[in-house]
Amino acid sequence: MPSDNIATADALTLLLHNQHAICAAIEEITVWLSENGAGVVADNAVAAMETLDVNAQAITDAILRIRQS
């Protein structure tokens, strides 16, 4: 049903916003880690952010498909 699709897309959109916020927080922490000599940990955080970015794109694509159906 269209209303179910809208509700699903809206919920996914909120999750996507949360994902962006988490990524921004990790980015801030990564900068701090890099500046304070924890380069290996910062590198791991960058890898986590890359995963968040890939998944964010997949979520965005799914939201668009749901909204178009």
C-alpha positions as CSV (number, residue, x, y, z in Angstrom):
1,M,0.0,0.0,0.0
2,P,1.2,3.5,-0.7
3,S,0.8,4.6,2.9
4,D,2.9,1.7,4.1
5,N,5.6,2.7,1.6
6,I,5.6,6.2,2.8
7,A,5.9,5.1,6.4
8,T,8.7,2.8,5.5
9,A,10.5,5.4,3.5
10,D,10.0,7.9,6.4
11,A,11.5,5.5,8.9
12,L,14.4,4.7,6.7
13,T,15.0,8.5,6.2
14,L,15.2,8.9,10.0
15,L,17.7,6.1,10.2
16,L,19.7,7.6,7.4
17,H,19.8,10.9,9.3
18,N,21.0,9.0,12.4
19,Q,23.7,7.3,10.3
20,H,24.9,10.7,9.1
21,A,25.0,12.0,12.6
22,I,27.0,9.0,13.8
23,C,29.4,9.5,10.9
24,A,29.9,13.1,11.8
25,A,30.6,12.2,15.4
26,I,33.2,9.6,14.4
27,E,34.8,12.1,12.1
28,E,35.2,14.5,14.9
29,I,36.7,11.8,17.1
30,T,39.0,10.7,14.3
31,V,40.4,14.2,13.9
32,W,41.1,14.3,17.7
33,L,42.7,10.9,17.6
34,S,44.9,11.9,14.7
35,E,46.0,15.1,16.4
36,N,46.8,13.2,19.6
37,G,49.0,10.4,18.3
38,A,46.5,7.6,17.9
39,G,46.9,7.2,14.2
40,V,46.1,3.5,14.1
41,V,42.8,4.0,15.9
42,A,42.1,7.0,13.7
43,D,42.7,4.8,10.6
44,N,40.2,2.2,12.0
45,A,37.6,5.0,12.5
46,V,38.1,6.1,8.9
47,A,37.4,2.6,7.8
48,A,34.2,2.6,9.9
49,M,33.2,5.9,8.3
50,E,33.7,4.4,4.8
51,T,31.4,1.6,5.7
52,L,28.8,4.1,6.9
53,D,29.1,6.0,3.6
54,V,28.6,2.9,1.5
55,N,25.6,1.8,3.6
56,A,24.2,5.3,3.5
57,Q,24.2,5.3,-0.3
58,A,22.4,1.9,-0.3
59,I,19.8,3.2,2.2
60,T,19.3,6.3,0.0
61,D,18.8,4.2,-3.0
62,A,16.3,2.0,-1.2
63,I,14.4,5.1,0.0
64,L,14.1,6.4,-3.5
65,R,12.9,3.0,-4.8
66,I,10.2,2.8,-2.1
67,R,9.1,6.4,-2.6
68,Q,8.7,5.7,-6.4
69,S,6.7,2.5,-5.9
